[in-house]
Amino acid sequence: MSPSPSVASHYAREGELTARILSALTAAGKDLDRLTAGDIAPYDQFHSRGHQATEELAALLSPQAGQRVLDLGCGIGGPARWLASERGCQVVGLDLTEVYCRTARELSTRVRLEKQTRFVCANALHLPFASASFDLVWTQHAAMNIADKARLYREVSRVLKPGGRFGLYDVMAGEAGAPHFPVPWSSAPEWSHLMHPAAVREAILATGLKERHWRDLTAEAKAWSEKAVASQQASRSLSGPALILGPGFIEMIANLRRSLFEDRITIVQAVFDKAG
Ligand SMILES: C[S@@+](CC[C@H](N)C(=O)[O-])C[C@H]1O[C@@H](n2cnc3c(N)ncnc32)[C@H](O)[C@@H]1O
């Protein structure tokens, strides 16, 4: 089943997103003519545990300079820029939400990474790429909007080169029932498709990929969430996801925290290999 266009309309908010991010950077004292990918990093990581989660997943995947990486559900391109600037990869980010792809391109141009990062507006269930065209496929906090996980992981496996690697960092279903809505990935239950970790693992293994690493990071996400609340109260500056989602974010993040602490969601990091 294709995701509803409402997934994209949940993410696309009123107002000019690049301008909001640039004005937050100006307020933080950054010179807009000399921006680096690192300057934008506090605002462009749209997943729990922010930048740290991106660095951890990269450490597990060992991306090498010049490798072709596909980031599925890339948002505004923060992880793609990190992989390009810190690891020298050639990254294609793919996202359903047009305004995020446009923002991702504008931000990459600002930090002179437009040649190493390319952004494609498309559906992860219908990848517009030839088979065996990427060394690594990467996804963070996007699969929860996608009902047809079997097809998603078949597409991942198809576009990976033999010997390639797939890394995910995702929100999955918890033991205590559905999350409270709205959450940052969905205003309502019909666009949220959380699956239990065992079923996700089974869907990935069914494609022929082999498991290399699987770790439940729910406890770490809870600890990070506590720290994030304290530092948010102290600094008063907006986090990246708050800037991206606008005023509704306050209710979404409160529901996300409640769902996390009530064990209605699970956070998992995993890596799978494609046979060489
Ligand atoms: C919470 S954001 C995460 C963005 C990015 N991965 C990050 O961590 O910074 C989820 C993203 O998944 C995208 N998405 C959801 N369903 C998708 C689909 N079927 N195909 C492509 N992108 C999708 C949304 O548009 C959104 O940008």
The ligand as an ORCA input file, in Angstrom:
! r2SCAN-3c Opt
* xyz 0 1
  C      11.195     12.058     11.275
  S      11.734     12.446      9.656
  C      13.412     11.819      9.679
  C      14.312     12.552      8.695
  C      15.772     12.102      8.629
  N      15.881     10.676      8.395
  C      16.512     12.463      9.888
  O      16.669     11.574     10.730
  O      16.941     13.634     10.026
  C      10.900     11.207      8.656
  C      11.033     11.455      7.170
  O      10.582     10.310      6.449
  C       9.968     10.773      5.256
  N       9.107      9.704      4.727
  C       8.033      9.145      5.305
  N       7.492      8.201      4.508
  C       8.275      8.138      3.398
  C       8.253      7.369      2.205
  N       7.309      6.461      1.979
  N       9.211      7.593      1.280
  C      10.167      8.528      1.478
  N      10.242      9.295      2.589
  C       9.316      9.108      3.541
  C       9.212     12.020      5.696
  O       8.886     12.854      4.618
  C      10.220     12.633      6.682
  O      11.079     13.529      6.049
*
